[in-house]
Amino acid sequence: MDELHNYAADLERQGYRPATVRAKVTAVRLCATFAERDPRELTREDVLAWLGAVERAANSRIKYLSHLRAWCAWDGLPD
């Protein structure tokens, strides 16, 4: 998961607070672990399955989705 390390470093360079960086990276890592995939191989279906696997508050789902969309944009994955 070297790409997650690079992603975190890039977020830090952009001025994100450490807690925000951790939250973004953790969301990607949790989704990838759930999907049993490398983060760079996540699909829309993986994300939707992960978001639906556990009951979460609407605000939490929105935030997780935002974190995963940011990852996809950074890594060049389709949104």
VOGU-3710 file (C-alpha; in Angstrom, 3 decimals, decimal comma):
1> mdelhnyaad> 0,000/0,000/0,000  2,787/2,369/-0,879  0,312/4,377/-2,906  -1,621/5,182/0,266  1,595/6,462/1,809  2,165/8,650/-1,262  -1,442/9,817/-1,102  -1,091/10,753/2,567  2,145/12,636/1,862  0,471/14,532/-0,982
11> lerqgyrpat> -2,483/15,449/1,235  -0,064/16,729/3,889  1,737/18,850/1,277  -1,643/20,307/0,315  -2,126/21,438/3,907  -4,702/18,941/5,145  -4,713/18,475/8,902  -3,292/15,187/10,215  -6,723/14,007/11,401  -8,186/14,606/7,946
21> vrakvtavrl> -5,332/12,764/6,265  -5,840/9,812/8,612  -9,596/9,784/7,957  -9,138/9,826/4,177  -6,482/7,107/4,170  -8,396/4,985/6,675  -11,546/5,088/4,538  -9,617/3,854/1,507  -7,812/1,187/3,514  -11,040/-0,098/5,116
31> catfaerdpr> -12,844/-0,273/1,797  -9,916/-2,055/0,128  -9,667/-4,531/2,994  -13,399/-5,205/2,830  -13,198/-5,744/-0,941  -10,006/-7,805/-0,592  -8,383/-5,658/-3,264  -5,474/-3,343/-3,663  -6,759/0,234/-3,248  -5,839/0,960/-6,866
41> eltredvlaw> -8,222/-1,791/-8,003  -11,341/-0,616/-6,168  -14,499/-0,489/-8,215  -17,754/1,381/-7,822  -19,361/-1,914/-6,785  -16,722/-2,400/-4,076  -17,423/1,031/-2,647  -21,184/0,558/-2,695  -20,898/-2,876/-1,087  -18,649/-1,498/1,655
51> lgaveraans> -20,923/1,468/2,330  -23,938/-0,837/2,517  -22,322/-3,564/4,620  -22,631/-1,689/7,899  -25,385/0,634/9,001  -23,957/4,132/9,133  -25,451/7,548/9,670  -26,175/9,433/6,455  -23,497/12,027/7,240  -20,909/9,294/7,754
61> rikylshlra> -21,798/7,649/4,440  -21,477/10,983/2,666  -18,095/11,651/4,259  -16,765/8,164/3,450  -17,953/8,514/-0,125  -16,242/11,892/-0,344  -12,979/10,370/0,921  -13,177/7,547/-1,606  -14,005/9,894/-4,476  -10,989/12,021/-3,564
71> wcawdglpd> -8,803/8,894/-3,609  -10,145/7,908/-7,025  -9,499/11,379/-8,401  -5,969/11,405/-7,007  -5,156/7,920/-8,290  -6,781/8,449/-11,675  -9,465/5,822/-11,122  -12,866/6,285/-12,735  -15,327/8,030/-10,453
//
